[in-house]
Every structure is written in structure tokens, then in C-alpha cells.
Amino acid sequence: MKYAFYPGCVAKGGCPELYSAACKVAEKLELELEEMNDVSCTGAGCMPTQLSDPINARTFAKAEQMGLPIMTICSTCQGVFSQANDRLQDPEYREEINREYLAEEGLSYQGTTEVKHMLWVLFEDYGIEKLKGLIERPLNGLKVSPFYGCFLRRPGPIMVPTKEVGGRRTYLEELTGILGAENVDISGKTKCCGFPVLASNEEASLGMVAKHAGESKGNGADCMVTPCPLCHLNLDGNQPRAEGLKGAKIDLPIIHLPQLLGLALGFDTDEMQLGRHIVSTKAVNDKVDMLT
């Protein structure tokens, strides 16, 4: 299986451990990734569509030239891509974008590009039975709280458009269970992590971090797993500040999806670069070491 790989800007910047883990996991799974280098940020949902749609149409057109579907490792990128691609299915709108923005570069988007998060690829393209056969270290005894964030499951008609892909609502819980971990549910697993409002309302943003991470910890989780690096940036990077705001210790490690998958596939904690995280992953490391 071959994909045009769109890691997103956070995986190449603020969370390089995610990029490294995803590449190692893809190689183990024999997913062939051709990285897209001459493309831009999606806009992360913070940019007006009249600016972000031409940018994303260009990325889609580049993937069409490659003759490949796009795979991303960022829920925010997936959400923005999916919504832009939905708008670009309108032939008149797409032609306007092509004429006004892409033609000068010799590009033209035809509306055929498919974009899938790595989580979706595992279930819909790769196959779970095949994945099960590659698990070398079942994560038995590790209690994991799945956190989708706000982009990967909504809006429903775009992100989960048919019954055939209805499992996207539970893929994350299903995967952690397949890897041998025990799921620890929380009420806010599909809500905002607080990152989008960090600059405009820091107190509200940190409050969201404290609520989600605190609930996970209170329910007995050893860690939280997220398919979104922006969620990771806020839940991990700003957790100490959230603790200060709330006056209570949380100390919950936040793990990237490819890292958790990599641990089950036999990679060690150093190979998955868990040491790069702000919140110590020692509790996770110790449990994984006992499984080796």
C-alpha cells in the first residue's frame, strides 16, 4: 500500500517524536510513504476558508499528480482536509479555485483525492486481522484513555459519511483494545482539547486540559492516547500550567497514537521517543518494560 504522506506541520515541528514513530510503524507495517514536501499547512481550522481552500486544493492536486491517496497523522489536518474536499466537490467552486489560484502553477484539482488518517488506514485499508498478526508485545495491564479531540469525528456527514465507515466513531477504542490495553473512558473524549482558544482565552484552554486529563487520571488511566498532535501539544505541553491553575497535580502522560501502536509492535520506549514528552512517561515505560 502506497500513500502520499502528509505529516502536517506539528509532527515536523513541535512534536517530532510523532513523525519518527509514525515512520517506524509504517515501515514495520510495510506501508510505503512518499512524503509530500512541496505543500503547505492546512490552516488548522483557524484560517478563513477563502484562504485555506485554495491552499488545500493545491495539496489535493499534488496528490492527484502522484496518483496516490493522502495519509495524514493529524486529526486536525484530517478534519480540515475533509471539509475542504467536501466543498471542492462543487464543480463550479473547484473550477474557480483552479482558475484563480492553481492554473498559474500548471495545477488543476479534479476532485478525486482521498484523504485518510493513519487510524482510518489501519481499519479500512490495512486490515485489523493483518495487524493482529504483527503484535509482538500486547499491552496487557496498561490502562489507556482514548482522546479523539474535536476534528476526527465531526461534522458527522463529512467525517463518517456512510454506514460502511461508521466504525470511525469507535476506531480509537477498538485499536487500543486490539493492542491489549484496557480502555478508560471519559466524557470529553470527542471534545476540544483547548488548543484552538489558547491564545484568546488561556484560562479556558488550561481548564479544558485539567478537565480531560484530570478525569482520565481520576478514572484510573496510566496515560491518554490521541491521534492529534495539536491535542498532544496542549494536553502534554500545558498540563503543568493547568495543574498550577487548578492547584492540583494530574501527572498524566499523553501518548501519540503511532507511539502506542509502536510499543505493541515491539519497539521500545526509546525508539518511540517517549522521553521527549513534557509530562514524564515513566509509569508507561515501567509497565511496558515489564511486558518485554
NUMAR-154707 format. One record per residue (C-alpha): residue number from 1; residue in three letters; x, z, y. Coordinates in nm, 4 decimals, padded with zeros to 6 digits. Each point is the difference from the previous one (the first is absolute). Layout:
<marvexs>
(marvex NUM; Ala; (X; Z; Y))
...
</marvexs>
This chain:
<marvexs>
(marvex 1; Met; (00.0000; 00.0000; 00.0000))
(marvex 2; Lys; (00.1369; -00.1012; 00.3366))
(marvex 3; Tyr; (-00.1055; 00.1177; 00.3448))
(marvex 4; Ala; (00.0882; -00.0518; 00.3629))
(marvex 5; Phe; (00.1115; 00.3567; 00.0699))
(marvex 6; Tyr; (-00.1125; 00.1501; 00.3296))
(marvex 7; Pro; (00.1401; 00.3562; 00.0092))
(marvex 8; Gly; (-00.1147; 00.0696; 00.3559))
(marvex 9; Cys; (00.2047; 00.1432; 00.2846))
(marvex 10; Val; (-00.0242; 00.3703; -00.0959))
(marvex 11; Ala; (00.1406; -00.0589; -00.3491))
(marvex 12; Lys; (00.2981; -00.1746; 00.1614))
(marvex 13; Gly; (00.0313; 00.2580; 00.2783))
(marvex 14; Gly; (-00.1444; 00.3502; -00.0082))
(marvex 15; Cys; (-00.0383; 00.0199; -00.3793))
(marvex 16; Pro; (00.2830; -00.2033; -00.1589))
(marvex 17; Glu; (-00.0337; 00.2044; -00.3187))
(marvex 18; Leu; (-00.3350; -00.1721; -00.0542))
(marvex 19; Tyr; (00.1578; -00.3452; 00.0186))
(marvex 20; Ser; (00.2766; 00.0967; -00.2398))
(marvex 21; Ala; (-00.2396; 00.1602; -00.2501))
(marvex 22; Ala; (-00.2390; -00.2956; 00.0111))
(marvex 23; Cys; (00.2806; -00.2488; -00.0661))
(marvex 24; Lys; (00.1319; 00.2036; -00.2940))
(marvex 25; Val; (-00.3474; 00.0351; -00.1494))
(marvex 26; Ala; (-00.0761; -00.3713; 00.0472))
(marvex 27; Glu; (00.3222; -00.0919; -00.1803))
(marvex 28; Lys; (-00.0871; 00.2355; -00.2869))
(marvex 29; Leu; (-00.3447; -00.1596; -00.0264))
(marvex 30; Glu; (00.1517; -00.3493; 00.0279))
(marvex 31; Leu; (-00.1990; -00.0775; 00.3132))
(marvex 32; Glu; (00.1884; -00.2719; 00.1859))
(marvex 33; Leu; (-00.0018; 00.0699; 00.3736))
(marvex 34; Glu; (00.0995; -00.2568; 00.2596))
(marvex 35; Glu; (00.0231; 00.2028; 00.3170))
(marvex 36; Met; (-00.1555; -00.1386; 00.3169))
(marvex 37; Asn; (00.2618; 00.0425; 00.2718))
(marvex 38; Asp; (-00.1178; -00.2288; 00.2791))
(marvex 39; Val; (-00.3306; 00.1798; 00.0627))
(marvex 40; Ser; (-00.1301; 00.2681; 00.2364))
(marvex 41; Cys; (-00.1724; 00.3379; -00.0110))
(marvex 42; Thr; (-00.3729; -00.0245; -00.0736))
(marvex 43; Gly; (-00.0854; 00.1996; 00.3106))
(marvex 44; Ala; (-00.0790; 00.3082; -00.2095))
(marvex 45; Gly; (-00.3609; 00.0050; 00.1167))
(marvex 46; Cys; (00.1114; 00.1010; 00.3505))
(marvex 47; Met; (00.0195; -00.3507; 00.1456))
(marvex 48; Pro; (-00.3029; -00.2003; 00.1245))
(marvex 49; Thr; (-00.1084; -00.2664; -00.2478))
(marvex 50; Gln; (00.0568; -00.2788; 00.2536))
(marvex 51; Leu; (00.3696; 00.0906; -00.0228))
(marvex 52; Ser; (00.0317; 00.1068; -00.3627))
(marvex 53; Asp; (-00.2022; -00.2815; -00.1600))
(marvex 54; Pro; (00.2415; -00.2772; 00.1088))
(marvex 55; Ile; (00.2941; 00.2119; -00.1175))
(marvex 56; Asn; (-00.1577; 00.0585; -00.3411))
(marvex 57; Ala; (-00.1198; -00.3601; -00.0311))
(marvex 58; Arg; (00.3641; -00.1007; 00.0362))
(marvex 59; Thr; (00.0966; 00.2344; -00.2851))
(marvex 60; Phe; (-00.2771; -00.1436; -00.2173))
(marvex 61; Ala; (00.1127; -00.3530; 00.0810))
(marvex 62; Lys; (00.3566; 00.0899; -00.0979))
(marvex 63; Ala; (-00.1281; 00.1307; -00.3364))
(marvex 64; Glu; (-00.1951; -00.3228; -00.0484))
(marvex 65; Gln; (00.3229; -00.1944; 00.0544))
(marvex 66; Met; (00.1633; 00.2159; -00.2684))
(marvex 67; Gly; (-00.2940; -00.0638; -00.2317))
(marvex 68; Leu; (-00.0253; 00.3724; -00.0749))
(marvex 69; Pro; (-00.2453; 00.2872; 00.0456))
(marvex 70; Ile; (00.1213; 00.2865; 00.2178))
(marvex 71; Met; (00.0770; 00.3451; -00.1386))
(marvex 72; Thr; (00.0352; 00.2921; 00.2386))
(marvex 73; Ile; (00.0840; 00.3676; -00.0495))
(marvex 74; Cys; (-00.1836; 00.1224; 00.3098))
(marvex 75; Ser; (-00.3690; 00.0884; 00.0057))
(marvex 76; Thr; (-00.0152; -00.0536; 00.3741))
(marvex 77; Cys; (00.1509; -00.3480; -00.0343))
(marvex 78; Gln; (-00.2469; -00.0741; -00.2798))
(marvex 79; Gly; (-00.2954; 00.1112; 00.2085))
(marvex 80; Val; (00.1023; -00.1949; 00.3088))
(marvex 81; Phe; (00.0885; -00.3084; -00.2049))
(marvex 82; Ser; (-00.3299; 00.0089; -00.1883))
(marvex 83; Gln; (-00.2102; 00.0271; 00.3126))
(marvex 84; Ala; (00.1968; -00.2751; 00.1774))
(marvex 85; Asn; (-00.0268; -00.2269; -00.3041))
(marvex 86; Asp; (-00.3731; 00.0588; -00.0113))
(marvex 87; Arg; (-00.0371; -00.1110; 00.3627))
(marvex 88; Leu; (00.2233; -00.3003; -00.0647))
(marvex 89; Gln; (-00.2341; -00.1328; -00.2660))
(marvex 90; Asp; (-00.2085; -00.1328; 00.2915))
(marvex 91; Pro; (00.1222; -00.3640; 00.0187))
(marvex 92; Glu; (-00.0513; -00.0330; 00.3749))
(marvex 93; Tyr; (00.1808; 00.3241; 00.0795))
(marvex 94; Arg; (00.2836; -00.0850; -00.2393))
(marvex 95; Glu; (00.0400; -00.3450; 00.1536))
(marvex 96; Glu; (00.0146; 00.1543; 00.3467))
(marvex 97; Ile; (00.2775; 00.2360; -00.1143))
(marvex 98; Asn; (00.1855; -00.2878; -00.1652))
(marvex 99; Arg; (-00.0264; -00.2203; 00.3087))
(marvex 100; Glu; (00.0770; 00.2601; 00.2640))
(marvex 101; Tyr; (00.2671; 00.2065; -00.1753))
(marvex 102; Leu; (00.1394; -00.1534; -00.3200))
(marvex 103; Ala; (00.0186; -00.3743; 00.0623))
(marvex 104; Glu; (00.3048; 00.0234; 00.2272))
(marvex 105; Glu; (00.1953; 00.1432; -00.2945))
(marvex 106; Gly; (-00.1356; -00.2628; -00.2380))
(marvex 107; Leu; (-00.2172; 00.2529; -00.1814))
(marvex 108; Ser; (-00.3659; -00.0141; -00.0944))
(marvex 109; Tyr; (-00.1907; 00.2641; -00.1956))
(marvex 110; Gln; (-00.2508; -00.1418; -00.2477))
(marvex 111; Gly; (-00.1677; 00.3295; -00.0920))
(marvex 112; Thr; (00.1264; 00.0245; -00.3587))
(marvex 113; Thr; (00.2411; 00.2940; 00.0090))
(marvex 114; Glu; (-00.0787; 00.3038; -00.2157))
(marvex 115; Val; (00.1449; 00.3376; 00.0963))
(marvex 116; Lys; (00.0251; 00.2931; -00.2412))
(marvex 117; His; (00.1446; 00.3471; 00.0283))
(marvex 118; Met; (00.2355; 00.0908; -00.2849))
(marvex 119; Leu; (-00.2657; 00.2429; -00.1249))
(marvex 120; Trp; (-00.2496; -00.2858; -00.0355))
(marvex 121; Val; (00.2622; -00.2222; -00.1627))
(marvex 122; Leu; (00.0575; 00.2570; -00.2750))
(marvex 123; Phe; (-00.3673; 00.0054; -00.0991))
(marvex 124; Glu; (-00.1130; -00.3543; 00.0757))
(marvex 125; Asp; (00.3040; -00.2150; -00.0764))
(marvex 126; Tyr; (00.2555; 00.1937; -00.2020))
(marvex 127; Gly; (-00.2253; 00.1885; -00.2393))
(marvex 128; Ile; (-00.0226; 00.3712; -00.0684))
(marvex 129; Glu; (00.0572; -00.0314; -00.3751))
(marvex 130; Lys; (00.3263; -00.1798; 00.0685))
(marvex 131; Leu; (00.0959; 00.2711; 00.2489))
(marvex 132; Lys; (-00.0761; 00.2765; -00.2495))
(marvex 133; Gly; (00.2513; -00.1511; -00.2392))
(marvex 134; Leu; (00.2785; 00.0434; 00.2561))
(marvex 135; Ile; (-00.0568; 00.3684; 00.0803))
(marvex 136; Glu; (00.3102; 00.1891; -00.1107))
(marvex 137; Arg; (-00.0711; 00.3394; 00.1565))
(marvex 138; Pro; (-00.3693; 00.0987; 00.0101))
(marvex 139; Leu; (-00.0437; 00.2350; 00.2958))
(marvex 140; Asn; (-00.1668; 00.2690; -00.2087))
(marvex 141; Gly; (-00.0592; 00.3202; 00.1928))
(marvex 142; Leu; (00.0503; -00.1535; 00.3436))
(marvex 143; Lys; (-00.3022; 00.0607; 00.2218))
(marvex 144; Val; (-00.0490; -00.2860; 00.2444))
(marvex 145; Ser; (-00.2473; -00.0368; 00.2854))
(marvex 146; Pro; (-00.0836; -00.3705; 00.0627))
(marvex 147; Phe; (-00.0329; -00.0989; 00.3671))
(marvex 148; Tyr; (-00.1221; -00.3530; 00.0795))
(marvex 149; Gly; (-00.0177; 00.0335; 00.3762))
(marvex 150; Cys; (-00.2524; -00.1911; 00.2078))
(marvex 151; Phe; (00.0992; -00.3645; -00.0540))
(marvex 152; Leu; (00.0105; -00.0702; -00.3747))
(marvex 153; Arg; (-00.3685; 00.0441; -00.0840))
(marvex 154; Arg; (-00.1813; -00.0921; 00.3189))
(marvex 155; Pro; (-00.1831; -00.1947; 00.1233))
(marvex 156; Gly; (-00.1505; -00.0301; -00.3466))
(marvex 157; Pro; (-00.1299; -00.3589; 00.0183))
(marvex 158; Ile; (00.3530; -00.1204; 00.0791))
(marvex 159; Met; (00.2197; 00.2393; -00.1971))
(marvex 160; Val; (-00.2283; 00.0283; -00.3051))
(marvex 161; Pro; (-00.1964; -00.3263; 00.0289))
(marvex 162; Thr; (-00.1189; -00.0424; -00.3605))
(marvex 163; Lys; (-00.0910; 00.2044; -00.3041))
(marvex 164; Glu; (00.3024; -00.1508; -00.1750))
(marvex 165; Val; (00.2347; 00.1899; 00.2331))
(marvex 166; Gly; (-00.2241; 00.3044; 00.0392))
(marvex 167; Gly; (00.2673; 00.2079; -00.1699))
(marvex 168; Arg; (00.1974; -00.0111; 00.3238))
(marvex 169; Arg; (-00.1985; 00.3084; 00.0968))
(marvex 170; Thr; (00.1734; 00.2017; -00.2728))
(marvex 171; Tyr; (00.3222; -00.1882; -00.0799))
(marvex 172; Leu; (00.2237; 00.2738; 00.1427))
(marvex 173; Glu; (-00.1562; 00.2794; -00.2077))
(marvex 174; Glu; (-00.0004; -00.2235; -00.3058))
(marvex 175; Leu; (00.3671; -00.0836; 00.0419))
(marvex 176; Thr; (00.1153; 00.3590; 00.0442))
(marvex 177; Gly; (-00.1948; 00.0905; -00.3136))
(marvex 178; Ile; (00.1545; -00.2903; -00.1939))
(marvex 179; Leu; (00.3440; 00.1253; 00.1053))
(marvex 180; Gly; (-00.0843; 00.3344; -00.1600))
(marvex 181; Ala; (-00.0530; 00.2035; 00.3160))
(marvex 182; Glu; (-00.2962; 00.2271; 00.0673))
(marvex 183; Asn; (-00.2143; -00.1120; 00.2923))
(marvex 184; Val; (-00.0810; 00.2563; 00.2676))
(marvex 185; Asp; (-00.2905; -00.1261; 00.2092))
(marvex 186; Ile; (-00.0539; 00.0710; 00.3704))
(marvex 187; Ser; (-00.2924; -00.0779; 00.2307))
(marvex 188; Gly; (00.2046; -00.2067; 00.2465))
(marvex 189; Lys; (00.1871; -00.2338; -00.2345))
(marvex 190; Thr; (-00.1543; -00.3109; 00.1610))
(marvex 191; Lys; (00.0115; 00.1260; 00.3579))
(marvex 192; Cys; (00.2520; -00.0529; 00.2775))
(marvex 193; Cys; (00.3341; 00.1784; -00.0316))
(marvex 194; Gly; (00.0145; 00.0369; 00.3783))
(marvex 195; Phe; (00.2805; -00.2485; 00.0645))
(marvex 196; Pro; (-00.2041; -00.2455; 00.2137))
(marvex 197; Val; (-00.0901; 00.2719; 00.2522))
(marvex 198; Leu; (00.3373; 00.1774; 00.0070))
(marvex 199; Ala; (00.0978; -00.1383; 00.3403))
(marvex 200; Ser; (-00.3399; 00.0506; 00.1638))
(marvex 201; Asn; (-00.1086; 00.3310; -00.1547))
(marvex 202; Glu; (00.2903; 00.1783; -00.1666))
(marvex 203; Glu; (-00.1941; 00.3177; -00.0712))
(marvex 204; Ala; (-00.2736; -00.1894; -00.1856))
(marvex 205; Ser; (00.2581; -00.1977; -00.1951))
(marvex 206; Leu; (00.1915; 00.3081; -00.1097))
(marvex 207; Gly; (-00.3296; 00.1660; -00.0828))
(marvex 208; Met; (-00.0752; -00.2813; -00.2448))
(marvex 209; Val; (00.3398; 00.0469; -00.1628))
(marvex 210; Ala; (-00.0625; 00.3711; -00.0390))
(marvex 211; Lys; (-00.3494; -00.0573; -00.1400))
(marvex 212; His; (00.0915; -00.2627; -00.2615))
(marvex 213; Ala; (00.3315; 00.1465; -00.1098))
(marvex 214; Gly; (-00.1334; 00.3550; 00.0183))
(marvex 215; Glu; (-00.3030; -00.0840; -00.2146))
(marvex 216; Ser; (00.2199; -00.1699; -00.2583))
(marvex 217; Lys; (00.2331; 00.2976; -00.0118))
(marvex 218; Gly; (-00.2903; 00.2422; -00.0160))
(marvex 219; Asn; (-00.1489; -00.1910; -00.2933))
(marvex 220; Gly; (00.3222; 00.0408; -00.1938))
(marvex 221; Ala; (00.1779; -00.3332; 00.0546))
(marvex 222; Asp; (00.3757; -00.0247; -00.0475))
(marvex 223; Cys; (00.0048; -00.3061; 00.2245))
(marvex 224; Met; (-00.2111; -00.2699; 00.1618))
(marvex 225; Val; (00.0401; -00.3706; -00.0777))
(marvex 226; Thr; (-00.0892; -00.2711; 00.2508))
(marvex 227; Pro; (00.0148; -00.3812; -00.0053))
(marvex 228; Cys; (00.0447; -00.0051; 00.3794))
(marvex 229; Pro; (00.3356; 00.0590; 00.1760))
(marvex 230; Leu; (-00.1715; 00.0794; 00.3308))
(marvex 231; Cys; (-00.1909; 00.2777; -00.1754))
(marvex 232; His; (00.3328; 00.1137; -00.1431))
(marvex 233; Leu; (00.1608; 00.0044; 00.3431))
(marvex 234; Asn; (-00.2667; 00.2337; 00.1338))
(marvex 235; Leu; (-00.0716; 00.2162; -00.3052))
(marvex 236; Asp; (00.3674; 00.0496; -00.0829))
(marvex 237; Gly; (00.1801; -00.0442; 00.3301))
(marvex 238; Asn; (-00.2423; 00.2024; 00.2103))
(marvex 239; Gln; (-00.0930; 00.2627; -00.2561))
(marvex 240; Pro; (00.2448; 00.2582; 00.1446))
(marvex 241; Arg; (-00.1582; -00.0457; 00.3443))
(marvex 242; Ala; (-00.3469; 00.0261; -00.1517))
(marvex 243; Glu; (00.1041; 00.3276; -00.1627))
(marvex 244; Gly; (00.1140; 00.1267; 00.3396))
(marvex 245; Leu; (-00.3302; -00.0998; 00.1598))
(marvex 246; Lys; (-00.2067; 00.1729; -00.2678))
(marvex 247; Gly; (00.2364; 00.2918; -00.0476))
(marvex 248; Ala; (-00.0008; -00.0385; -00.3776))
(marvex 249; Lys; (00.2515; -00.1361; -00.2501))
(marvex 250; Ile; (-00.1062; -00.3060; -00.2020))
(marvex 251; Asp; (00.3207; -00.1333; -00.1595))
(marvex 252; Leu; (-00.1607; -00.2900; -00.1885))
(marvex 253; Pro; (00.2237; -00.2938; -00.0981))
(marvex 254; Ile; (-00.1431; -00.3442; 00.0812))
(marvex 255; Ile; (00.1003; -00.2687; -00.2512))
(marvex 256; His; (-00.0168; -00.3782; 00.0420))
(marvex 257; Leu; (-00.1986; -00.1798; -00.2699))
(marvex 258; Pro; (00.3003; -00.2038; -00.1285))
(marvex 259; Gln; (00.2056; 00.3206; -00.0207))
(marvex 260; Leu; (-00.2549; 00.1692; -00.2250))
(marvex 261; Leu; (-00.0269; -00.3136; -00.2121))
(marvex 262; Gly; (00.3779; -00.0244; -00.0153))
(marvex 263; Leu; (00.0357; 00.3558; -00.1287))
(marvex 264; Ala; (-00.2399; -00.0779; -00.2852))
(marvex 265; Leu; (00.1905; -00.3213; -00.0748))
(marvex 266; Gly; (00.3170; 00.2013; -00.0565))
(marvex 267; Phe; (00.1790; -00.0045; 00.3361))
(marvex 268; Asp; (00.1404; 00.3329; 00.1140))
(marvex 269; Thr; (-00.0773; 00.1746; 00.3273))
(marvex 270; Asp; (00.3251; -00.1189; 00.1599))
(marvex 271; Glu; (-00.0747; -00.3624; -00.0868))
(marvex 272; Met; (-00.3423; 00.0421; 00.1620))
(marvex 273; Gln; (00.1718; 00.1609; 00.3040))
(marvex 274; Leu; (-00.2275; 00.3037; 00.0126))
(marvex 275; Gly; (00.2747; 00.1746; 00.1940))
(marvex 276; Arg; (-00.0854; -00.2072; 00.3083))
(marvex 277; His; (-00.3304; 00.1802; 00.0554))
(marvex 278; Ile; (-00.0565; 00.2562; 00.2762))
(marvex 279; Val; (-00.1922; 00.2438; -00.2215))
(marvex 280; Ser; (00.2195; 00.1002; -00.2930))
(marvex 281; Thr; (-00.0972; -00.1562; -00.3317))
(marvex 282; Lys; (00.1815; 00.2688; -00.2026))
(marvex 283; Ala; (-00.3193; 00.1095; -00.1759))
(marvex 284; Val; (-00.0601; -00.3580; -00.1133))
(marvex 285; Asn; (00.3654; -00.0541; -00.0911))
(marvex 286; Asp; (00.0046; 00.3146; -00.2147))
(marvex 287; Lys; (-00.3120; -00.1013; -00.1939))
(marvex 288; Val; (00.1275; -00.3524; -00.0541))
(marvex 289; Asp; (00.3409; 00.1297; -00.1147))
(marvex 290; Met; (-00.1742; 00.2138; -00.2616))
(marvex 291; Leu; (-00.1672; -00.3149; -00.1378))
(marvex 292; Thr; (00.3286; -00.1891; -00.0389))
</marvexs>
